[in-house]
């Protein structure tokens, strides 16, 4: 008689936690000063997360000027970051970005 294999237990992942790896979309426009500032804040947030050993998404930069539909959707809202099906429009500070990514990806205790 062959012993039964134990059934792996399924662990619930909180809905706000996105499995790694994932991509963060950064919507921007040419000649957008707030976009340049937000990009620098985003870089710092990601470096800090990596230093703490936390999930760090890949970043895909999307120029909304290259697509009329994106321009209509995000024109007045850039810079916008999107991650895990959630968006943060008019992102302008380190703190906003840090909180948003923590909420979506989680933070080590």
PyMOL commands that set and color helices and strands:
alter all, ss='L'
color gray80, all
select helices_A, chain A and resi 33-51+64-66+68-74+94-105
alter helices_A, ss='H'
color red, helices_A
select strands_A, chain A and resi 23-28+58-63+80-83+86-88
alter strands_A, ss='S'
color yellow, strands_A
deselect
rebuild
show_as cartoon
